[in-house]
Amino acid sequence: MVKITFPDGSVREYEQGVTGLQIAESISPALARNVVSCGVNGETVELDRPINEDASVELYKFEDEQGKHTFWHTSAHLLAEALQELYPGIQFGFGPAVESGFFYDVMPAEGQVISENDFAKIEAKMMELAKKNEPVVRKEIAKADALAEFKADGQQYKCEHIEQDLEDGTITTYTQGNFTDLCRGPHLLNTGLIKAVKITSVAGAFWRGDAKREQMTRIYGISFPKKKMLDEYLVVLEEAKKRDHRKIGKEMELFMFSERVGKGLPIWLPKGTQLRLRLQELLRSLLKPYNYQEVICPGIGGKSLYVTSGHYAHYGKDAFQPIQTPEEDEEYMLKPMNCPHHCEVYARKPRSYKDLPLRIAEFGTVFRYEKSGELHGLTRVRTFTQDDAHIFVRSDQVKSEFENVIDVILKVFKIFGFENYEAQISLHDPKDTEKYIGSEEIWAESENAIREACKEKGLETREEVGEAAFYGPKLDFMVKDAIGRRWQLGTIQVDYNLPERFKLEYTAEDNSKKTPVMIHRAPFGSLERFTAVLIEHTAGHFPLWLTPDQVAILPISEKFNDYAQKVRQYFDKQGVRALVDDRNEKIGRKIRDNELKRVPYMVIVGEKESAEGLVSMRKQGGGEQATMSMEEFAQRINAEVAEQLKAAEE
C-alpha cells in the first residue's frame, strides 16, 4: 500500500502502482471525467503513470494552470500530426505549450507555404484526428535508437536536437496515431478530450532562436475541452484587439517607434511623457513615508562591473554586446540592470548597523537585446525604465522590510483597479547548478524569508520552481486585467548573493563586520510594460488625474476660436489640462475624433457660451451633458481629481 497526501492535508491509502486517474475515480466520477493530469511530489505527470511509493498528489483539471499546460502540450502534437498529413515532407522543430495555447515550429517542404488561408483546413484536420480518440503512448527509448528512427523519417531538426541537446542514455517519445515526437511530457491520455481548436496566427521564427540559422514557420493555436470555451475565448480575443495598447497608443499619441531609431526602442511622445511623469510622481508620493533616497546612475558601466555582479555570465546573451573604446582593454556595456550601480552607491562610504535599512531608488533605464521576433509594443522592448529600488538591510530586518514593499505594491494595484491578482514565489531549481549563484544554505534562508513575510501579511501564494532570478528568489505579482488576461507586474526579490560578490559590509553593534541583505523591488515592474497593461486594462480610459488631456475645447466655428483659447487659459490657471481643437471641421467630426482619443470631457463653445462666459460640457461616451460657467466646470474637474487621489491615499 502507498499513502497519498492531498493538498488539503488529508491522507488515503491505495494499492501500490495506483494511477492519478484511479485516484480521481475513487473520489468521484465527475472528477475522473474532468481531470487531465496530476502532480506527484511537485512533478506534473500523465494520469496513467503508476505511483509506487508514498507521495503528495494534486489532480489537475483544464481550469488549473498545470492542466492547461498538459492540454495544450498534447494539442501541439495534434497540430504536428495534422501538418504531417497535410504537408508531406514537412520538417518539425520544437512545439511547446505556452501561456495562451501552443505553437509548433516547422519547415515546409520546398514549394510549400503555410499562410492564414490554410488555417481552416488545419483546424478541420486536427478535429478529424481528435475524434479518432487516439491514445497518447509514452515510450522510453535509447538515444541511438531515437536518432536512427528520426533519421529514417528524414527529420533533420529532430536529429540535431538529439545529437546536441540530449544526454546519452534513455529518452522518451510520445506517439499518437502516425505521429511520434521527442518529448518529456506530460500529455493527455488520448486526443479525444480536445473538442475545439483555433489556429490563431502564423509567423517566422529562426531555428533555435538563432538569427544566423534558417527561418522556420511558427504556427500558433489554442484548444479547449468544450466548444463553448472556444466561443468565449474568441469574444475575449476580439475585445483584446480593441484594447491593443499599440493601436490605442497611436490614437492617443502616447508613444511611437521608428525604424531609423531602431527596433524595440520606444519614443515617448509629449502626451505619453506627461502620463509617465505622473506615474513617477505617484510612486514618489507612495514612497515618501519610507525614506527612500533617489539616485541617477549612468546608462552604461564598465564590463567588469557586470562580471563582478554575475550579470555578464548569466545575461550576456540577452545584453547588448560590450562597447570597445579607443583605449586598450577598455570595455563598457549598456546597463542591463540597475543593481550593480546601487551596490557601488552603498559601497562609497563605511556603513553602520544604524544606517540600515538603506533604501536606494531610481527610475533607471536599462537595455536588453531582445530578439526582433519577440518584440511587441511596449510589453517587450530593448530599452525600458524600471521603478527600481534596492534596500540594504540587516538579516533581522528582511521580513519587516519585505512586508513594507508588499504594502506599496498592493496599494498600486488598488489605485489602478487591479483587484484580481495572485502572488507567486519564484524559487530556484536545485538541480540546475549552472543557472544560479550562491550556496544552498543561502537560497534556503532567502526563500524562507519570503514565505514568512507572505504568511505574516496573510497573502496567498503559489510556488514555482526554476523561476527565480540567478541571484535570489522572487515574489512576483500576476494581475488579471478587465478581460481576464494575466500579466506579471510588481516584483520583490531577496538577495544574499550580490552583497557578498561586491564585498559590501556594515559595522554591527558589537563592532564586527557583517554583510547586508539586499532586497530588489519594482512595484510597476517597468514604466513601459505597466503603461501597456494599464492601456489595455482601461481601454485607454485613464483615471482623470492621470490622463494627459482632461478636457477638449471644441469651438463650433472659427469665429469662436478666440473664446476657446480664453477658456483654455482659464483652465490652465486652475490646473485643468485642456486642449483646443480649432480645426476647420464640423463639430460632429471633432466630437468623434476626441472620443477616439479618449478625452474624458469635451466642452463645446459657440455664440451663447461666448456671450455669457459659459461652456457646454459633454462627458466621454455620450453620457452626461450640461451647460455651466467656466468656474463651475473647473471646480468639478478638480473635485473629481481630488476625490480620486484621496481614494488612492486611503
Backbone hydrogen bonds, N-H to C=O, Kabsch-Sander energy under -0.5 kcal/mol:
donor,donor_aa,acceptor,acceptor_aa,energy
2,V,14,Y,-3.0
4,I,2,V,-0.5
4,I,12,R,-3.5
5,T,3,K,-0.6
5,T,55,A,-2.6
6,F,10,S,-2.9
9,G,6,F,-2.5
12,R,4,I,-2.3
14,Y,2,V,-2.4
17,G,51,I,-2.5
18,V,15,E,-1.5
18,V,51,I,-0.7
21,L,47,L,-2.2
23,I,19,T,-2.1
24,A,20,G,-2.4
25,E,21,L,-2.6
26,S,22,Q,-1.7
27,I,23,I,-0.9
27,I,24,A,-0.8
28,S,24,A,-2.5
32,A,28,S,-2.0
33,R,29,P,-1.7
34,N,30,A,-1.2
35,V,31,L,-2.1
36,V,60,Y,-3.3
37,S,60,Y,-1.4
38,C,45,V,-2.1
39,G,58,E,-3.0
40,V,38,C,-0.5
40,V,43,E,-3.1
41,N,39,G,-0.6
41,N,56,S,-3.1
43,E,40,V,-1.7
45,V,38,C,-3.2
49,R,46,E,-1.2
51,I,18,V,-2.1
52,N,50,P,-0.6
55,A,3,K,-2.1
57,V,5,T,-2.8
58,E,39,G,-2.0
60,Y,37,S,-2.7
60,Y,58,E,-0.5
62,F,34,N,-0.6
64,D,61,K,-1.6
68,K,64,D,-2.6
69,H,65,E,-2.2
70,T,66,Q,-2.0
71,F,67,G,-2.6
72,W,68,K,-3.1
73,H,69,H,-2.0
74,T,70,T,-2.1
75,S,71,F,-1.6
76,A,72,W,-1.9
77,H,73,H,-1.4
78,L,74,T,-2.2
79,L,75,S,-2.5
80,A,76,A,-2.0
81,E,77,H,-2.5
82,A,78,L,-2.3
83,L,79,L,-2.5
84,Q,80,A,-2.4
85,E,81,E,-1.4
86,L,82,A,-2.2
87,Y,83,L,-2.7
90,I,87,Y,-1.7
91,Q,107,M,-2.5
93,G,105,D,-3.2
98,V,101,G,-2.6
101,G,98,V,-1.0
102,F,221,G,-2.4
103,F,96,P,-1.9
104,Y,219,I,-1.6
105,D,94,F,-2.8
106,V,104,Y,-0.6
106,V,217,T,-2.8
107,M,91,Q,-2.6
112,Q,109,A,-2.5
115,S,113,V,-0.6
118,D,115,S,-2.1
119,F,116,E,-1.5
122,I,118,D,-2.0
123,E,119,F,-2.7
124,A,120,A,-2.4
125,K,121,K,-2.1
126,M,122,I,-2.4
127,M,123,E,-2.3
128,E,124,A,-2.1
129,L,125,K,-2.3
130,A,126,M,-2.6
131,K,127,M,-2.1
132,K,129,L,-1.2
133,N,130,A,-2.1
134,E,129,L,-0.6
136,V,189,L,-2.4
137,V,135,P,-0.7
137,V,175,T,-2.9
138,R,136,V,-0.5
139,K,173,T,-2.5
141,I,171,I,-3.3
143,K,169,G,-2.0
146,A,142,A,-2.5
147,L,143,K,-2.5
148,A,144,A,-2.1
149,E,145,D,-2.4
150,F,146,A,-2.4
151,K,147,L,-2.1
152,A,148,A,-2.1
153,D,149,E,-1.2
154,G,151,K,-1.3
155,Q,150,F,-2.6
156,Q,154,G,-1.3
159,C,155,Q,-2.0
160,E,156,Q,-2.1
161,H,157,Y,-2.2
162,I,158,K,-2.4
163,E,159,C,-2.6
164,Q,160,E,-2.6
165,D,161,H,-2.4
166,L,161,H,-0.8
166,L,162,I,-0.9
171,I,141,I,-3.3
173,T,139,K,-2.6
174,Y,181,D,-2.3
175,T,137,V,-2.0
176,Q,179,F,-2.4
179,F,176,Q,-2.3
181,D,174,Y,-2.3
183,C,172,T,-2.1
191,T,134,E,-2.1
193,L,190,N,-0.7
194,I,191,T,-1.9
195,K,193,L,-0.8
195,K,224,F,-1.9
196,A,224,F,-1.5
198,K,222,I,-2.4
200,T,198,K,-0.6
200,T,220,Y,-1.5
201,S,220,Y,-1.0
203,A,218,R,-2.4
205,A,216,M,-1.9
207,W,214,E,-2.5
209,G,206,F,-2.5
210,D,207,W,-1.6
211,A,209,G,-0.7
213,R,210,D,-2.3
216,M,205,A,-3.4
217,T,106,V,-3.4
218,R,203,A,-3.6
218,R,216,M,-0.6
219,I,104,Y,-2.3
219,I,217,T,-0.6
220,Y,201,S,-2.6
220,Y,218,R,-0.5
221,G,102,F,-2.6
222,I,198,K,-2.1
224,F,196,A,-2.3
230,L,226,K,-1.1
231,D,227,K,-2.2
232,E,228,K,-2.3
233,Y,229,M,-2.2
234,L,230,L,-2.5
235,V,231,D,-1.5
236,V,232,E,-1.9
237,L,233,Y,-2.7
238,E,234,L,-2.0
239,E,235,V,-2.0
240,A,236,V,-2.7
241,K,237,L,-1.8
242,K,238,E,-1.4
243,R,239,E,-1.6
244,D,240,A,-0.6
244,D,241,K,-0.8
248,I,244,D,-2.5
249,G,245,H,-2.5
250,K,246,R,-1.3
251,E,247,K,-2.2
252,M,248,I,-2.7
253,E,250,K,-0.7
254,L,249,G,-2.8
255,F,249,G,-0.6
256,M,267,I,-2.1
262,G,258,S,-2.7
265,L,262,G,-1.3
267,I,256,M,-2.8
268,W,266,P,-0.5
269,L,254,L,-1.8
269,L,267,I,-0.6
271,K,253,E,-0.6
272,G,253,E,-0.6
273,T,269,L,-3.1
274,Q,270,P,-2.1
275,L,271,K,-2.0
276,R,272,G,-2.7
277,L,273,T,-2.6
278,R,274,Q,-1.9
279,L,275,L,-1.9
280,Q,276,R,-2.0
281,E,277,L,-2.4
282,L,278,R,-2.5
283,L,279,L,-2.2
284,R,280,Q,-2.5
285,S,281,E,-2.1
286,L,282,L,-2.1
287,L,283,L,-2.0
288,K,284,R,-1.0
290,Y,287,L,-2.0
291,N,288,K,-1.3
292,Y,287,L,-0.6
293,Q,359,R,-3.0
294,E,292,Y,-0.6
295,V,361,A,-2.8
301,G,333,M,-2.0
303,K,331,E,-2.1
305,L,302,G,-1.6
306,Y,302,G,-0.9
306,Y,303,K,-0.6
307,V,303,K,-1.7
308,T,304,S,-2.5
309,S,305,L,-1.9
310,G,306,Y,-1.1
311,H,306,Y,-0.5
312,Y,306,Y,-2.2
314,H,310,G,-2.1
315,Y,311,H,-3.2
316,G,312,Y,-0.9
318,D,315,Y,-1.3
319,A,315,Y,-0.6
319,A,316,G,-0.9
323,I,332,Y,-4.1
324,Q,322,P,-0.6
325,T,330,E,-1.7
330,E,327,E,-1.7
331,E,329,D,-0.6
332,Y,323,I,-2.2
333,M,301,G,-2.8
335,K,299,G,-3.0
341,H,338,N,-0.5
342,H,338,N,-1.7
343,C,339,C,-2.1
344,E,340,P,-1.6
345,V,341,H,-1.7
346,Y,342,H,-2.3
347,A,343,C,-2.1
348,R,345,V,-1.0
349,K,346,Y,-0.9
353,Y,507,T,-2.1
355,D,352,S,-1.7
356,L,353,Y,-0.8
358,L,392,F,-2.2
359,R,357,P,-0.6
360,I,358,L,-0.7
360,I,390,H,-2.3
361,A,293,Q,-2.5
361,A,359,R,-0.6
362,E,388,D,-2.8
364,G,362,E,-1.5
364,G,386,Q,-1.3
366,V,384,F,-3.0
367,F,335,K,-2.8
368,R,382,R,-1.9
369,Y,318,D,-3.1
370,E,368,R,-1.6
374,E,371,K,-2.0
375,L,371,K,-0.6
375,L,372,S,-0.9
376,H,380,R,-1.9
379,T,376,H,-1.3
380,R,376,H,-1.5
382,R,264,G,-3.2
383,T,264,G,-0.8
384,F,366,V,-1.7
386,Q,364,G,-2.5
386,Q,384,F,-0.6
388,D,362,E,-1.7
388,D,386,Q,-1.9
389,A,521,R,-1.0
390,H,360,I,-2.7
391,I,519,I,-2.7
392,F,358,L,-2.9
392,F,390,H,-0.6
393,V,391,I,-0.6
393,V,517,V,-2.9
397,Q,394,R,-1.8
398,V,394,R,-0.5
398,V,395,S,-1.0
401,E,397,Q,-2.3
402,F,398,V,-2.6
403,E,399,K,-2.2
404,N,400,S,-1.8
405,V,401,E,-1.8
406,I,402,F,-2.0
407,D,403,E,-2.1
408,V,404,N,-1.7
409,I,405,V,-2.4
410,L,406,I,-2.6
411,K,407,D,-1.8
412,V,408,V,-2.1
413,F,409,I,-2.2
414,K,410,L,-2.1
415,I,411,K,-2.5
416,F,412,V,-1.7
417,G,414,K,-1.1
418,F,413,F,-2.8
419,E,417,G,-1.6
420,N,480,K,-0.5
421,Y,419,E,-0.8
422,E,478,M,-2.6
423,A,460,E,-0.8
424,Q,476,D,-3.3
425,I,462,R,-3.0
426,S,424,Q,-0.8
426,S,474,K,-2.6
427,L,425,I,-0.7
427,L,464,E,-2.6
432,D,429,D,-1.9
433,T,431,K,-1.2
435,K,432,D,-0.7
436,Y,432,D,-0.6
437,I,470,F,-2.5
443,W,439,S,-2.1
444,A,440,E,-2.6
445,E,441,E,-2.2
446,S,442,I,-2.5
447,E,443,W,-2.6
448,N,444,A,-2.1
449,A,445,E,-1.7
450,I,446,S,-1.5
451,R,447,E,-2.0
452,E,448,N,-2.7
453,A,449,A,-2.0
454,C,450,I,-2.4
455,K,451,R,-2.3
456,E,452,E,-2.5
457,K,453,A,-1.8
458,G,454,C,-0.5
458,G,455,K,-1.0
459,L,454,C,-2.7
460,E,458,G,-0.6
462,R,423,A,-1.7
464,E,425,I,-2.5
466,G,427,L,-1.3
467,E,427,L,-0.9
467,E,464,E,-1.0
468,A,427,L,-1.7
469,A,472,G,-1.6
472,G,469,A,-0.8
474,K,426,S,-1.8
475,L,492,I,-3.2
476,D,424,Q,-3.0
476,D,474,K,-0.5
477,F,490,G,-2.6
478,M,422,E,-3.1
478,M,476,D,-0.6
479,V,477,F,-0.6
479,V,487,W,-3.0
480,K,420,N,-3.3
481,D,485,R,-2.3
484,G,481,D,-2.1
487,W,479,V,-2.7
489,L,477,F,-2.7
489,L,487,W,-0.6
491,T,522,A,-1.4
492,I,475,L,-1.8
493,Q,520,H,-3.0
494,V,473,P,-1.6
495,D,518,M,-2.8
497,N,471,Y,-0.7
500,E,496,Y,-0.5
501,R,497,N,-2.4
502,F,498,L,-2.3
503,K,500,E,-1.2
504,L,499,P,-2.9
506,Y,514,K,-2.3
507,T,351,R,-2.4
508,A,506,Y,-0.7
508,A,512,S,-3.3
511,N,508,A,-2.2
514,K,506,Y,-2.6
517,V,393,V,-3.2
518,M,495,D,-2.6
519,I,391,I,-2.6
520,H,493,Q,-2.2
520,H,518,M,-0.5
521,R,389,A,-2.0
522,A,491,T,-2.3
526,S,524,F,-1.0
527,L,385,T,-3.0
530,F,526,S,-2.6
531,T,527,L,-2.0
532,A,528,E,-2.2
533,V,529,R,-2.6
534,L,530,F,-2.8
535,I,531,T,-2.6
536,E,532,A,-2.1
537,H,533,V,-2.7
538,T,534,L,-2.4
539,A,535,I,-1.2
540,G,535,I,-1.3
541,H,538,T,-1.6
542,F,540,G,-1.5
546,L,543,P,-1.3
547,T,543,P,-2.3
550,Q,548,P,-0.6
550,Q,577,R,-1.3
551,V,577,R,-1.8
552,A,601,Y,-2.1
553,I,551,V,-0.5
553,I,579,L,-3.3
554,L,552,A,-0.6
554,L,603,V,-3.2
556,I,605,V,-2.5
560,F,557,S,-1.9
561,N,558,E,-1.6
564,A,560,F,-2.1
565,Q,561,N,-2.2
566,K,562,D,-2.0
567,V,563,Y,-2.4
568,R,564,A,-2.3
569,Q,565,Q,-2.5
570,Y,566,K,-2.0
571,F,567,V,-2.7
572,D,568,R,-2.7
573,K,569,Q,-1.8
574,Q,570,Y,-1.4
575,G,572,D,-1.4
576,V,571,F,-2.9
577,R,575,G,-0.5
578,A,576,V,-0.7
579,L,551,V,-2.0
581,D,553,I,-2.6
581,D,579,L,-0.5
582,D,580,V,-1.0
585,E,583,R,-2.2
590,K,586,K,-1.9
591,I,587,I,-2.4
592,R,588,G,-2.2
593,D,589,R,-2.6
594,N,590,K,-2.2
595,E,591,I,-2.0
596,L,592,R,-2.1
597,K,593,D,-1.2
598,R,595,E,-1.7
599,V,594,N,-2.1
601,Y,550,Q,-1.5
602,M,618,R,-2.7
603,V,552,A,-2.6
604,I,616,S,-3.0
605,V,554,L,-1.9
610,S,606,G,-2.5
611,A,607,E,-2.2
612,E,608,K,-2.1
613,G,609,E,-1.2
614,L,609,E,-2.1
615,V,628,M,-2.7
616,S,604,I,-1.8
617,M,615,V,-0.7
617,M,626,A,-3.4
618,R,602,M,-3.0
619,K,624,E,-2.5
620,Q,600,P,-3.1
622,G,619,K,-1.1
623,G,619,K,-1.0
626,A,617,M,-1.9
628,M,615,V,-2.4
630,M,613,G,-1.1
633,F,629,S,-2.3
634,A,630,M,-2.6
635,Q,631,E,-2.4
636,R,632,E,-2.1
637,I,633,F,-2.4
638,N,634,A,-2.5
639,A,635,Q,-2.3
640,E,636,R,-2.2
641,V,637,I,-2.4
642,A,638,N,-2.5
643,E,639,A,-2.3
644,Q,640,E,-2.0
645,L,641,V,-2.6
646,K,642,A,-2.3
647,A,643,E,-2.1
648,A,644,Q,-1.7
649,E,645,L,-1.6
650,E,646,K,-1.1
